[in-house]
Amino acid sequence: MVADESHRPMERGTWGDSMMTRKDYILVSRILNDNIEHMHPAAFSKLVEDFVDMMQDDNPRFEYGRFLEACYA
C-alpha cells in the first residue's frame, strides 16, 4: 500500500529555515476565525491547538498569544 502523499509532513529547510511567513499565520488565523461559528467549540479549540503546534515547530519565535487572539477575536 502506498502512503498518501497529501498527509506527508513537509520537510524543514526546503525554502529556508522557516516554511511559513507572518502572512501565512495571519491568513490561517483569519480562516479559523471565519469558521468559529460553524464548528463545535471543542473541535475548534483542537484545530487551533493543532495549528499552534505546527507553527511553533516551524518557528520558535511564533507568537502563541497573538495567534489565539486573532483566531478567537
C-alpha positions, 0 to 999 in steps of 0.5 A: 500500500502506498502512503498518501502523499497529501498527509506527508509532513513537509520537510524543514529547510526546503525554502529556508529555515522557516516554511511559513511567513507572518502572512501565512499565520495571519491568513490561517488565523483569519480562516479559523476565525471565519469558521468559529461559528460553524464548528463545535467549540471543542473541535475548534479549540483542537484545530487551533491547538493543532495549528499552534503546534505546527507553527511553533515547530516551524518557528520558535519565535511564533507568537502563541498569544497573538495567534489565539487572539486573532483566531478567537477575536 
